[in-house]
Amino acid sequence: MASANKQQKRAKRAKDKAKQQRVARQNPQALAPIVPDYFMPDFLDPDDEELDNNLLLESYLEPEVLAEMTDEEREAAIAFLDGGDGATHSEVEILLWDLYRSPAPAPTEARRIAHYKELMEAEAAGEGEFLLTFAKGPIAAHALHDIDFANFPDILTNTLGAYWKWAHGLDDQSIRTRIDGDDFYESFYEALCEIEDEALMEEFTIDQKKPGEPAQD
């Protein structure tokens, strides 16, 4: 379970995303869960039309966060987490939307090759360091912005796969087999969580440096 600070951020993001979805409902698109089961709460069945809303919120939010939410915020969070079409958004999907919420330009060929060399060095230190370097880099920043989550494996295949072809000469089948492995998704999720932790620490440090509010008369 994520910390209360993280859950507060996610509750706010849920409200914002729900507003976007209400605008987009004129052209609804069903989201099919395509990641390993451990990204989905065991008790949530995407095909179940009778999802318990309180149980859904409790699976993502700390009790103290829920207690402070207004009815509007709870409804927005439910609409986001439930997807409005019976598809439940996973923890990794929420992280992707948050970490890559700002658009980034496509890297130039020179920047892409430079990043490949960074990835090669990181790969020598282990898969975790490799995926963290990728997730922080310019290729991921561009490719993972505001994605349709149904395309997530294909995006990883095209981006990381291009690196593996360049660095190791892997073929398409080998690339897909590597990406479809449970260990890979678990490692990538851990990399995303580490980036989120670093962002929260940076925000906390900035907040600590801010001058205090003037005293009220």
C-alpha positions in Angstrom: 0.0 0.0 0.0 1.4 3.4 -0.9 1.9 6.1 1.7 -0.8 8.6 2.6 1.1 11.4 0.8 1.1 9.3 -2.4 -2.5 8.4 -2.0 -3.5 12.1 -1.6 -1.7 12.9 -4.8 -3.4 9.9 -6.6 -6.9 11.0 -5.3 -6.3 14.4 -6.8 -5.1 12.9 -10.0 -8.2 10.6 -10.1 -10.4 13.7 -9.9 -8.6 15.5 -12.7 -8.6 12.4 -14.9 -12.2 11.7 -14.3 -13.1 15.2 -15.6 -11.1 14.5 -18.7 -12.9 11.2 -19.2 -16.3 12.9 -18.9 -15.4 15.1 -21.8 -14.1 12.1 -23.8 -17.2 9.9 -23.3 -18.7 11.0 -26.5 -16.2 8.6 -28.1 -15.8 5.9 -25.4 -13.0 3.3 -25.8 -12.9 0.1 -23.7 -9.6 -0.6 -22.0 -8.7 -4.2 -21.8 -6.3 -5.2 -19.0 -3.2 -6.6 -20.6 -0.7 -6.6 -17.8 0.0 -9.4 -15.4 -2.6 -10.1 -12.7 -0.5 -8.7 -9.9 -1.2 -5.2 -11.1 -4.9 -5.8 -10.5 -6.5 -6.2 -7.1 -7.5 -9.9 -6.8 -11.1 -9.1 -5.9 -11.8 -6.8 -8.8 -13.3 -8.5 -11.9 -13.3 -6.2 -14.9 -16.4 -8.0 -16.2 -18.4 -7.6 -13.0 -21.0 -4.9 -13.4 -21.6 -4.7 -9.6 -18.2 -3.5 -8.4 -18.4 -2.3 -4.8 -17.4 1.3 -4.9 -16.3 1.5 -1.3 -14.1 -1.6 -1.8 -12.7 -0.1 -4.9 -11.7 3.1 -3.2 -10.3 1.3 -0.1 -8.0 -0.8 -2.4 -6.2 2.3 -3.6 -6.6 5.0 -0.8 -5.7 5.1 2.8 -8.5 5.5 5.3 -7.4 9.0 6.4 -7.4 10.1 2.8 -10.9 8.7 2.2 -12.2 10.4 5.3 -11.1 13.9 4.0 -12.5 13.4 0.5 -15.8 15.2 -0.5 -18.6 13.3 -2.2 -17.6 14.9 -5.5 -14.0 13.7 -5.1 -15.1 10.2 -4.2 -17.4 10.0 -7.2 -14.6 11.3 -9.5 -12.1 8.8 -8.0 -14.6 6.0 -8.6 -15.3 7.1 -12.1 -11.5 7.1 -12.8 -10.6 3.9 -11.1 -13.6 2.1 -12.6 -12.9 3.6 -16.0 -16.6 4.4 -16.6 -16.9 1.2 -18.7 -16.2 -1.6 -16.4 -12.5 -1.6 -16.9 -10.5 -1.1 -13.7 -7.3 1.0 -14.0 -4.3 -0.6 -12.5 -1.7 0.9 -10.2 0.9 1.0 -13.0 -1.5 2.7 -15.3 -2.1 5.5 -12.8 1.7 5.9 -12.3 2.2 6.2 -16.1 -0.5 8.9 -16.4 1.1 10.8 -13.5 4.8 10.5 -14.3 4.4 11.2 -18.0 1.6 13.7 -17.8 3.6 16.4 -19.6 4.3 16.0 -23.4 7.9 15.7 -24.4 9.4 16.1 -27.9 10.7 13.1 -29.9 14.4 12.7 -29.3 16.7 13.5 -32.2 18.7 10.7 -33.7 21.8 11.9 -31.9 20.0 12.1 -28.6 18.6 8.6 -29.1 22.0 7.1 -29.7 23.4 8.9 -26.7 20.6 7.5 -24.6 21.3 4.0 -26.0 24.8 4.3 -24.7 23.5 5.4 -21.3 21.2 2.3 -21.3 24.1 0.1 -22.2 26.1 1.3 -19.2 23.0 0.9 -16.9 22.3 -2.6 -18.3 25.7 -3.7 -17.0 24.6 -2.8 -13.5 21.4 -4.9 -13.7 17.9 -4.9 -15.0 16.6 -2.5 -12.3 19.1 0.2 -13.1 18.5 -0.4 -16.8 14.8 0.1 -16.6 15.2 3.1 -14.2 17.5 4.8 -16.7 15.0 4.1 -19.5 12.0 5.3 -17.6 13.8 8.6 -16.8 15.1 9.1 -20.3 13.9 11.1 -23.4 12.5 8.1 -25.3 10.1 7.1 -22.5 9.2 10.7 -21.8 8.0 11.0 -25.4 6.5 7.6 -26.0 4.7 7.1 -22.7 2.9 10.5 -22.5 -0.9 10.2 -22.4 -1.0 6.7 -23.8 -3.9 4.3 -24.4 -2.9 1.6 -21.8 -4.0 -1.1 -24.2 -0.9 -0.2 -26.3 1.5 -0.3 -23.4 3.2 -3.6 -24.3 3.5 -2.5 -27.9 5.1 0.8 -26.9 7.7 -1.0 -24.8 8.3 -3.4 -27.6 9.0 -0.6 -30.1 11.1 1.5 -27.7 13.1 -0.9 -25.7 13.0 -3.3 -28.6 14.8 -0.8 -30.8 17.5 -0.5 -28.2 17.9 -4.3 -27.8 18.2 -4.6 -31.6 20.8 -1.9 -31.7 22.8 -3.2 -28.7 22.3 -7.0 -28.9 20.8 -7.8 -32.3 17.6 -9.4 -30.7 14.8 -10.4 -33.1 11.2 -9.4 -32.7 10.1 -12.7 -31.0 12.9 -12.5 -28.5 12.1 -8.9 -27.6 8.4 -9.7 -27.1 9.2 -12.8 -25.0 11.4 -10.7 -22.8 8.8 -8.0 -22.3 5.9 -10.3 -21.7 7.7 -12.0 -18.8 6.3 -11.3 -15.3 9.7 -10.4 -13.9 10.1 -7.7 -16.5 6.8 -5.9 -15.6 7.5 -6.2 -11.9 10.9 -4.6 -12.4 9.5 -1.8 -14.6 6.8 -1.1 -12.0 9.5 -0.8 -9.3 11.4 1.6 -11.5 8.2 3.8 -11.8 7.7 3.7 -8.1 11.3 4.8 -7.5 10.8 7.8 -9.8 7.6 8.7 -8.0 9.4 8.5 -4.6 12.2 10.8 -5.9 9.5 13.2 -7.1 7.8 13.2 -3.8 11.0 13.8 -1.9 11.9 16.7 -4.3 8.5 18.3 -3.6 8.9 17.8 0.1 12.4 19.5 0.0 11.0 22.4 -2.0 8.1 22.8 0.4 10.5 22.8 3.4 12.5 25.6 1.8 9.5 27.9 1.2 9.1 30.8 3.7 6.4 30.5 6.2 3.0 32.1 5.7 2.6 35.6 7.3 0.9 35.6 10.6 -2.9 36.4 10.4 -4.2 39.2 12.6 
